[in-house]
Amino acid sequence: MVHMITVVKVDEERLDDIAAAAAKLAEGVRAEDGCISYQLLRTVGARDTVIFLEAWESLEAFGAHVALGEEAGTPLQEFGTVIGPASLGEPLHWDAEVLV
């Protein structure tokens, strides 16, 4: 199992738009082969930072998910049109494996 952790600073006035788009996206992502968990978190006490917390059966399953973002009209690509303009700087991203 691998976890994907992505932290994004966003325009806090766009948080509701991001959350609505993420809810639509999450429904489809959770049904993808190899997806164990897919969540969008907001930091407590601050509306300008969101965290994507994902768990996948393998890097290959995650790669198949990412590839969907390249296809026009997919929910992942549509989400990118919402979060992209709302992002403030480059996201921080980690791929992690469970050690214990």
C-alpha positions as CSV (number, residue, x, y, z in Angstrom):
1,M,0.0,0.0,0.0
2,V,1.2,3.5,-0.8
3,H,-0.1,6.8,0.6
4,M,-0.1,10.1,-1.4
5,I,0.0,13.3,0.6
6,T,-0.4,16.6,-1.1
7,V,-0.5,20.0,0.7
8,V,-1.8,23.0,-1.3
9,K,-2.1,26.6,-0.2
10,V,-5.2,28.1,-1.7
11,D,-7.1,31.3,-1.9
12,E,-9.4,30.8,1.1
13,E,-12.2,32.6,-0.7
14,R,-12.2,29.7,-3.2
15,L,-12.3,27.0,-0.5
16,D,-16.1,26.3,-1.0
17,D,-15.6,25.9,-4.7
18,I,-12.7,23.5,-4.2
19,A,-14.6,21.5,-1.6
20,A,-17.6,21.2,-4.0
21,A,-15.4,20.1,-6.9
22,A,-13.5,17.7,-4.6
23,A,-16.7,16.1,-3.4
24,K,-17.7,15.4,-7.0
25,L,-14.2,14.1,-7.8
26,A,-13.9,11.9,-4.7
27,E,-17.0,9.9,-5.6
28,G,-15.4,8.7,-8.9
29,V,-11.9,8.3,-7.5
30,R,-13.1,6.1,-4.7
31,A,-14.6,3.7,-7.3
32,E,-11.3,3.4,-9.2
33,D,-9.4,0.1,-9.2
34,G,-6.8,0.2,-6.4
35,C,-8.2,3.1,-4.5
36,I,-8.3,2.4,-0.8
37,S,-9.1,5.9,0.5
38,Y,-9.3,9.4,-0.9
39,Q,-9.9,12.4,1.3
40,L,-9.6,16.2,1.1
41,L,-8.8,17.8,4.5
42,R,-8.7,21.4,5.6
43,T,-6.2,22.5,8.3
44,V,-7.9,23.3,11.6
45,G,-8.1,27.0,12.2
46,A,-7.0,28.0,8.7
47,R,-9.0,28.0,5.5
48,D,-6.0,28.5,3.2
49,T,-4.4,25.1,3.3
50,V,-5.9,21.8,2.0
51,I,-4.4,18.4,2.2
52,F,-5.2,15.5,-0.1
53,L,-4.7,12.2,1.7
54,E,-4.9,9.1,-0.6
55,A,-4.2,5.5,-0.1
56,W,-3.7,3.2,-3.1
57,E,-3.0,-0.5,-3.4
58,S,0.1,0.2,-5.5
59,L,2.1,2.9,-7.4
60,E,0.7,1.4,-10.6
61,A,-2.9,2.0,-9.4
62,F,-2.0,5.5,-8.5
63,G,-0.3,6.0,-11.8
64,A,-3.5,4.9,-13.6
65,H,-5.5,7.5,-11.6
66,V,-3.1,10.3,-12.5
67,A,-3.2,9.3,-16.2
68,L,-7.0,10.1,-16.1
69,G,-6.1,13.7,-15.4
70,E,-4.7,13.9,-19.0
71,E,-8.0,12.9,-20.5
72,A,-10.3,15.7,-21.5
73,G,-13.6,15.9,-19.7
74,T,-12.6,13.5,-16.8
75,P,-13.5,14.5,-13.3
76,L,-9.8,14.8,-12.4
77,Q,-9.2,17.2,-15.2
78,E,-12.3,19.2,-14.3
79,F,-11.1,19.4,-10.7
80,G,-7.8,20.8,-12.0
81,T,-9.6,23.7,-13.6
82,V,-11.0,24.6,-10.2
83,I,-8.0,24.2,-7.9
84,G,-5.4,25.4,-10.4
85,P,-6.5,29.1,-10.4
86,A,-7.1,28.9,-6.6
87,S,-3.7,27.6,-5.7
88,L,-1.1,29.9,-4.2
89,G,2.3,28.5,-5.2
90,E,3.4,25.0,-5.9
91,P,1.9,22.1,-3.9
92,L,4.0,20.0,-1.7
93,H,3.8,16.3,-2.5
94,W,5.0,13.0,-0.9
95,D,4.6,9.4,-1.9
96,A,4.9,7.3,1.2
97,E,5.0,3.6,2.2
98,V,4.0,2.4,5.6
99,L,7.0,1.3,7.7
100,V,5.3,0.2,10.9
